[in-house]
Amino acid sequence: MAEGCQPHEERLFDRPSLRTKTGDEVTALIKRGLTLANEVEARLHAQINRPTPAPPDPLVNQPQHQPENTGLGRATQLQTDLPLPTIPLQGEEAQQNPWAMVWLQRGLQKFGQGDYQGAGDNFKQALQKQPSLAIAHNALAGALYHQEKFLEAVVIYHQALDHDPDNAQIYCNLGSTLYQLQDFDEATIAFQQALQLDLYLAQAYYGLGLAYYRSGFYEESIIAYEQAIHLNDHHAESFVGLGIALYYLGDYQEASLSFRQAMQLDPRYIQLHMMFQDFLYPSPSG
């Protein structure tokens, strides 16, 4: 699912030979490495509670021509969630270097705790051990994304794709990051590339719908949202995006149905649905 970061120089480390170790021994090695990583980090700097930046929600464009004398304008400015970068753990690749796996697992723990700076530091350590580890590049870019360092994330996502060019999820993550930079044309290309690799990636269709909408391609946006809903009919934001695109094209009844479905899936959209009903059926006193 994107900087001025320079690739880390590869350093040589003494590594135990996997050929002479059983699976249990490798597992024990990773556990010892995690303990060691904790001790090393504690010595390097004291742990601090870093603020967790909320995932930024891009504003959906407000239609230029709105019905007059309604409060619907506010509804079309609602915040729509992007498909946030995900970090699939591909064990086969990560096991190539157990020490890289140690730092990767450590980073994933911190990522799950919302410590994105700390997670990024550990992902960088993993890449020092194994610079070709695409999952670590992807994870590092995800940590940068959550710190709103989008330009840096774009660079790292491209590095991930250099090592894993057929990974649909990385393209989707790249598209989300380019969208945050308001580079909607490139975001569209990234989401399309993700779908060429995986036709069943619902979040890529959703991201494509957002990018099309922001580029002014409303009919294409509707098609993308409908595909996202076909694959995941429990994603409220896809119904919201579909409703807004339909509203812009003047199909108010279908838009109303989409907003209603979004409300049923997520109570955050009750107000949106009610505002739209007020627009469709204004009270006599209004």
VEXDREN-173802 format. One record per residue (C-alpha): residue number from 1; chain; y, x negated, z. Coordinates in steps of 0.02 Angstrom, whole numbers. Example, Ala and Ser with C-alpha at 12.3 -4.5 7.8 and 13.67 -1.06 7.14 Angstrom:
BEGIN
1, A, -225, -615, 390
2, A, -53, -684, 357
END
This chain:
BEGIN
1, A, 0, 0, 0
2, A, 319, -312, -54
3, A, 556, -647, 32
4, A, 609, -796, 59
5, A, 446, -849, 141
6, A, 380, -1014, 78
7, A, 192, -1033, 60
8, A, 119, -1124, 209
9, A, 56, -1300, 176
10, A, -131, -1315, 193
11, A, -184, -1424, 339
12, A, -353, -1501, 370
13, A, -453, -1448, 522
14, A, -623, -1495, 584
15, A, -733, -1344, 555
16, A, -910, -1313, 615
17, A, -1036, -1297, 474
18, A, -1097, -1119, 451
19, A, -1253, -1183, 368
20, A, -1323, -1243, 534
21, A, -1272, -1094, 639
22, A, -1350, -924, 660
23, A, -1251, -763, 656
24, A, -1251, -755, 846
25, A, -1179, -929, 859
26, A, -1040, -886, 736
27, A, -999, -730, 836
28, A, -992, -832, 996
29, A, -880, -957, 908
30, A, -759, -820, 857
31, A, -753, -752, 1035
32, A, -718, -925, 1105
33, A, -585, -949, 971
34, A, -499, -787, 1021
35, A, -493, -846, 1201
36, A, -424, -1013, 1146
37, A, -294, -927, 1036
38, A, -235, -827, 1186
39, A, -217, -983, 1291
40, A, -126, -1079, 1155
41, A, -4, -937, 1124
42, A, 31, -919, 1310
43, A, 77, -1102, 1319
44, A, 186, -1098, 1164
45, A, 294, -953, 1220
46, A, 294, -822, 1355
47, A, 242, -650, 1301
48, A, 388, -530, 1285
49, A, 394, -345, 1251
50, A, 465, -337, 1076
51, A, 541, -175, 1015
52, A, 429, -82, 896
53, A, 531, -30, 745
54, A, 492, 146, 691
55, A, 423, 153, 514
56, A, 578, 187, 408
57, A, 571, 354, 320
58, A, 660, 359, 151
59, A, 773, 507, 121
60, A, 720, 619, -21
61, A, 862, 637, -145
62, A, 963, 795, -128
63, A, 972, 894, -291
64, A, 1141, 879, -374
65, A, 1149, 1067, -410
66, A, 1107, 1174, -260
67, A, 1120, 1361, -233
68, A, 1290, 1398, -161
69, A, 1323, 1464, 15
70, A, 1155, 1414, 87
71, A, 1099, 1290, 218
72, A, 961, 1228, 106
73, A, 1051, 1066, 69
74, A, 999, 1002, 239
75, A, 818, 1045, 203
76, A, 815, 935, 49
77, A, 875, 787, 150
78, A, 723, 787, 263
79, A, 639, 622, 297
80, A, 477, 598, 201
81, A, 345, 477, 260
82, A, 292, 342, 140
83, A, 111, 287, 130
84, A, 124, 145, 255
85, A, 37, -19, 217
86, A, -142, -25, 277
87, A, -249, -175, 317
88, A, -431, -149, 266
89, A, -541, -281, 346
90, A, -653, -354, 213
91, A, -779, -449, 317
92, A, -866, -536, 172
93, A, -708, -628, 123
94, A, -649, -661, 300
95, A, -814, -740, 353
96, A, -787, -886, 235
97, A, -693, -974, 375
98, A, -732, -921, 554
99, A, -572, -998, 622
100, A, -469, -898, 498
101, A, -565, -746, 559
102, A, -515, -787, 738
103, A, -330, -785, 698
104, A, -349, -634, 584
105, A, -434, -532, 721
106, A, -303, -589, 845
107, A, -165, -532, 727
108, A, -248, -364, 698
109, A, -253, -336, 886
110, A, -67, -368, 900
111, A, -33, -263, 745
112, A, -122, -117, 827
113, A, -15, -141, 982
114, A, 145, -133, 880
115, A, 184, -318, 907
116, A, 221, -353, 724
117, A, 308, -520, 755
118, A, 161, -583, 855
119, A, 40, -513, 727
120, A, 131, -605, 588
121, A, 123, -769, 683
122, A, -66, -752, 697
123, A, -87, -703, 515
124, A, 8, -861, 468
125, A, -115, -962, 571
126, A, -258, -879, 478
127, A, -179, -929, 313
128, A, -160, -1108, 371
129, A, -348, -1109, 398
130, A, -385, -1021, 233
131, A, -237, -1005, 113
132, A, -338, -903, -11
133, A, -377, -764, 114
134, A, -301, -612, 27
135, A, -328, -497, 174
136, A, -221, -611, 283
137, A, -82, -610, 152
138, A, -93, -420, 147
139, A, -90, -410, 337
140, A, 59, -528, 349
141, A, 155, -425, 222
142, A, 115, -268, 321
143, A, 185, -348, 478
144, A, 343, -395, 383
145, A, 358, -218, 316
146, A, 357, -147, 492
147, A, 497, -269, 537
148, A, 594, -203, 386
149, A, 586, -373, 302
150, A, 547, -293, 136
151, A, 597, -435, 19
152, A, 485, -555, 113
153, A, 345, -428, 111
154, A, 356, -411, -78
155, A, 332, -599, -98
156, A, 180, -600, 16
157, A, 102, -448, -68
158, A, 114, -539, -234
159, A, 27, -688, -154
160, A, -110, -572, -94
161, A, -132, -506, -271
162, A, -143, -684, -337
163, A, -302, -701, -235
164, A, -366, -522, -253
165, A, -294, -447, -413
166, A, -411, -297, -415
167, A, -364, -228, -244
168, A, -291, -54, -265
169, A, -234, -42, -84
170, A, -126, -199, -100
171, A, -41, -126, -254
172, A, -10, 34, -157
173, A, 65, -65, -13
174, A, 173, -160, -136
175, A, 233, 4, -210
176, A, 283, 69, -39
177, A, 382, -88, -5
178, A, 470, -85, -173
179, A, 514, 96, -139
180, A, 599, 43, 22
181, A, 703, -77, -82
182, A, 748, 70, -196
183, A, 669, -18, -343
184, A, 591, 144, -402
185, A, 541, 82, -575
186, A, 440, -63, -504
187, A, 371, 48, -367
188, A, 310, 169, -500
189, A, 223, 27, -592
190, A, 139, -33, -432
191, A, 75, 141, -387
192, A, 13, 164, -566
193, A, -79, -2, -557
194, A, -159, 52, -394
195, A, -222, 211, -478
196, A, -290, 115, -626
197, A, -400, 24, -501
198, A, -440, 174, -392
199, A, -417, 350, -459
200, A, -457, 425, -289
201, A, -320, 340, -189
202, A, -223, 492, -129
203, A, -82, 393, -48
204, A, -46, 308, -215
205, A, -22, 478, -298
206, A, 94, 528, -156
207, A, 194, 368, -172
208, A, 201, 393, -360
209, A, 268, 568, -332
210, A, 407, 499, -223
211, A, 451, 363, -348
212, A, 453, 485, -494
213, A, 565, 604, -397
214, A, 690, 468, -354
215, A, 691, 416, -537
216, A, 731, 592, -594
217, A, 560, 631, -670
218, A, 532, 794, -578
219, A, 391, 866, -681
220, A, 295, 703, -670
221, A, 329, 703, -484
222, A, 251, 876, -468
223, A, 94, 819, -559
224, A, 77, 668, -445
225, A, 99, 773, -287
226, A, -30, 897, -349
227, A, -154, 756, -377
228, A, -120, 692, -201
229, A, -151, 866, -130
230, A, -310, 885, -232
231, A, -378, 728, -149
232, A, -307, 763, 24
233, A, -255, 941, 58
234, A, -213, 903, 240
235, A, -65, 790, 200
236, A, 87, 893, 244
237, A, 211, 773, 164
238, A, 132, 797, -7
239, A, 166, 984, 8
240, A, 345, 948, 62
241, A, 375, 832, -84
242, A, 298, 959, -203
243, A, 407, 1097, -131
244, A, 567, 998, -152
245, A, 526, 954, -332
246, A, 485, 1136, -370
247, A, 646, 1190, -287
248, A, 747, 1071, -393
249, A, 668, 1145, -551
250, A, 710, 1321, -492
251, A, 533, 1379, -452
252, A, 580, 1448, -283
253, A, 426, 1554, -252
254, A, 306, 1409, -279
255, A, 419, 1298, -175
256, A, 411, 1425, -35
257, A, 221, 1422, -40
258, A, 222, 1232, -29
259, A, 340, 1231, 120
260, A, 234, 1362, 205
261, A, 78, 1256, 183
262, A, 170, 1104, 251
263, A, 224, 1205, 403
264, A, 46, 1260, 436
265, A, -14, 1080, 430
266, A, 128, 1005, 531
267, A, 244, 1104, 647
268, A, 385, 981, 612
269, A, 414, 1078, 451
270, A, 434, 1250, 530
271, A, 623, 1235, 521
272, A, 616, 1185, 339
273, A, 509, 1338, 299
274, A, 625, 1454, 396
275, A, 780, 1385, 310
276, A, 702, 1413, 141
277, A, 656, 1591, 187
278, A, 837, 1621, 239
279, A, 889, 1558, 68
280, A, 766, 1669, -25
281, A, 796, 1823, 81
282, A, 971, 1814, 156
283, A, 1014, 1939, 290
284, A, 1139, 2076, 240
285, A, 1263, 2009, 367
286, A, 1250, 1832, 294
END
